Amino acid sequence: MIRPILNAEETIKGAKILVNQKPYFLYIEENGKRKKTETVAGYSYECVAIEKQFERFTVKIEHQKPLFSDSKVIPQNCLVEFLGLTGSTYVAGDSYKYVACSFKAEGIEVVDDEE
């Protein structure tokens, strides 16, 4: 199957504000069904793209340590940049099908807004 690869940097270019972070968990195959485990596979970071009319998007990063110790301590208007950002498209929806984007990165860092 041909899968389109999108230019993730261009898709969500510009300033990005971190809104939330939460863990995502490892799934295993058990009796032909996917089962969620208690093992944290990484963290997903929900952001808004300022130059894209504050559109929300989520980036997953596979690692055990979150950017902040608790999502409640994320500073207001926390600008971030993703390292090694990649994206892909997929078809989503049940009765109404649409094309959606998913993003992954190798890392995330807080950007000093005074640069």
C-alpha positions in Angstrom: 0.0 0.0 0.0 1.2 3.5 -0.8 1.3 5.8 2.2 1.7 9.5 1.7 4.4 11.1 3.8 3.8 14.7 4.7 6.4 17.4 5.5 5.7 17.7 9.2 7.9 20.7 9.7 5.9 22.7 7.0 2.6 21.4 8.2 3.0 22.7 11.8 5.7 25.4 11.2 6.0 28.4 13.4 5.5 28.8 17.1 3.9 26.0 19.1 2.4 26.3 22.6 2.3 23.2 24.8 -1.1 22.7 26.2 -1.0 19.2 27.8 1.2 16.1 28.2 0.1 12.6 29.0 1.5 9.2 28.9 0.5 6.6 26.3 0.7 2.9 27.0 2.1 -0.2 25.4 -0.4 -2.6 23.8 0.2 -6.3 23.4 -1.5 -8.9 21.3 -3.5 -11.4 23.4 -5.8 -14.0 21.9 -6.1 -12.1 18.7 -7.0 -8.8 20.4 -5.0 -5.8 21.4 -4.7 -5.3 25.2 -3.5 -2.2 27.0 -0.7 -2.7 29.5 0.4 -0.6 32.5 3.8 0.0 30.8 4.3 3.6 29.7 5.5 3.6 26.1 6.1 7.3 25.9 4.3 10.7 26.1 2.0 12.5 23.8 2.2 16.3 23.8 -0.9 18.3 22.8 0.0 21.7 21.3 -1.5 24.6 19.4 0.0 26.0 16.3 -0.1 29.8 16.6 0.3 30.5 12.9 -2.4 28.0 12.0 -5.2 29.7 13.8 -4.4 27.9 17.1 -5.2 24.5 15.5 -4.6 21.6 18.0 -2.3 18.7 17.2 -0.6 16.0 19.2 2.9 14.6 18.9 4.0 11.3 20.3 7.5 10.7 21.6 8.7 7.3 22.7 10.6 7.6 26.0 10.0 7.1 29.7 10.6 10.6 31.0 8.1 13.5 30.4 9.1 17.0 29.7 7.5 18.2 32.9 7.1 16.2 36.1 3.3 16.9 36.1 1.1 18.3 33.4 -0.3 20.8 36.1 3.1 22.5 36.2 3.3 23.3 32.5 3.9 27.1 32.3 1.3 29.2 30.6 2.3 30.0 27.0 5.1 27.4 27.0 6.7 27.5 23.6 8.2 24.2 22.4 10.1 22.8 19.5 10.2 19.2 18.4 13.4 17.4 17.3 13.2 14.9 14.5 9.5 15.6 13.7 7.9 13.3 11.2 4.3 13.0 10.1 2.0 10.7 8.2 -1.6 10.6 7.1 -4.4 8.1 7.7 -8.1 7.6 7.1 -10.1 8.1 10.2 -13.8 8.1 11.2 -16.5 5.5 11.2 -19.5 6.6 9.1 -17.9 9.8 7.9 -14.4 9.2 6.6 -11.7 11.9 6.6 -8.0 12.2 6.3 -6.1 12.9 9.5 -2.4 13.5 10.4 -0.3 11.8 13.0 3.0 13.2 14.3 6.0 11.6 16.0 9.2 13.1 17.2 12.5 12.1 18.7 12.5 14.8 21.3 11.0 18.0 22.6 12.5 21.1 24.2 11.2 24.4 25.7 12.0 27.4 23.5 13.1 30.7 25.1 10.6 33.2 23.7 13.2 36.0 24.0 15.3 34.7 21.2 
